[in-house]
């Protein structure tokens, strides 16, 4: 895989992962359903998915060549970018829709 394609893969993975905690009412995306899910669970999921995204990025970087050492500034900027990418999910969950009209993707019933 080329370097440019690897960058796009990491960005798409980050975009999807940053919005997942806001789209599901399940604990850690696979556990029991909580209605409403506490903000602490959403923050924990966001942190774990950010670490998973970093792991994907590091894996792709190591596959392309030697992995470059990173300082704390890189991790701070990566976390800020990850939280920013999660903004559409946050808006969908808390700002756009009223609490009584929120329907989870995993809660939809088929007729």
C-alpha positions in Angstrom: 0.0 0.0 0.0 1.3 3.5 -0.9 1.9 6.1 1.7 -0.9 8.3 0.5 -3.4 5.4 0.6 -2.2 4.6 4.1 -2.9 8.2 5.3 -6.5 8.0 3.8 -7.1 4.6 5.5 -6.1 6.0 8.9 -8.2 9.1 8.4 -11.3 7.1 7.4 -10.7 4.7 10.4 -10.4 7.7 12.7 -13.6 9.3 11.4 -15.6 6.1 11.8 -14.1 5.3 15.2 -14.6 8.8 16.6 -18.3 8.7 15.8 -19.1 5.1 17.0 -19.5 6.0 20.7 -22.3 8.4 19.9 -24.2 6.0 17.6 -24.7 3.1 19.9 -26.2 2.7 23.4 -24.3 -0.5 24.0 -21.5 -0.5 26.5 -18.1 -0.7 24.7 -20.2 -1.2 21.5 -20.9 -4.9 22.1 -22.0 -5.1 25.8 -25.4 -4.7 27.3 -27.6 -1.8 26.3 -27.9 1.2 28.6 -30.5 3.8 28.1 -29.2 6.5 28.4 -25.5 5.5 28.4 -23.4 7.5 30.8 -21.0 10.1 29.5 -18.2 8.2 31.2 -18.8 5.2 29.1 -18.7 7.3 25.9 -15.4 8.9 27.0 -13.9 5.5 27.7 -15.0 4.2 24.3 -13.6 7.3 22.7 -10.2 6.8 24.4 -10.1 3.1 23.5 -11.0 3.7 19.9 -8.4 6.5 19.7 -5.8 4.0 20.9 -7.0 1.5 18.3 -6.7 4.1 15.6 -3.2 4.9 16.7 -2.4 1.2 16.6 -3.7 1.0 13.0 -1.6 4.0 12.0 1.5 2.7 13.7 1.0 -0.7 12.0 0.7 0.9 8.6 3.7 3.1 9.2 5.8 0.1 10.3 4.7 -1.7 7.2 5.9 1.1 5.0 9.3 1.4 6.6 10.9 2.4 9.8 8.5 3.8 12.4 9.5 7.3 13.5 9.7 8.1 17.2 7.0 10.5 18.4 6.9 13.0 21.3 4.0 14.1 23.5 3.1 16.8 21.0 2.2 14.2 18.4 -0.1 12.3 20.8 -1.8 15.6 22.0 -2.4 16.6 18.4 -3.7 13.2 17.5 -6.1 13.2 20.4 -7.3 16.7 19.5 -7.9 15.6 15.9 -9.7 12.4 17.0 -12.1 14.4 19.2 -12.7 16.9 16.4 -13.5 14.1 14.0 -16.1 12.9 16.5 -18.0 16.2 16.4 -20.7 15.0 13.9 -21.6 12.1 16.1 -21.8 14.4 19.1 -24.0 16.9 17.3 -26.3 14.0 16.2 -26.5 12.6 19.7 -26.8 15.7 21.8 -27.6 18.9 19.8 -29.6 18.0 16.7 -32.2 15.6 17.9 -34.4 15.9 20.9 -33.9 13.3 23.7 -37.4 11.8 23.1 -36.7 11.2 19.3 -33.3 9.6 19.6 -33.3 6.1 18.0 -30.3 3.9 18.1 -29.1 2.2 15.0 -28.8 -1.1 17.0 -32.3 -0.6 18.5 -34.3 -0.4 15.3 -37.0 -3.0 15.1 -37.9 -4.6 11.8 -41.7 -4.9 11.1 
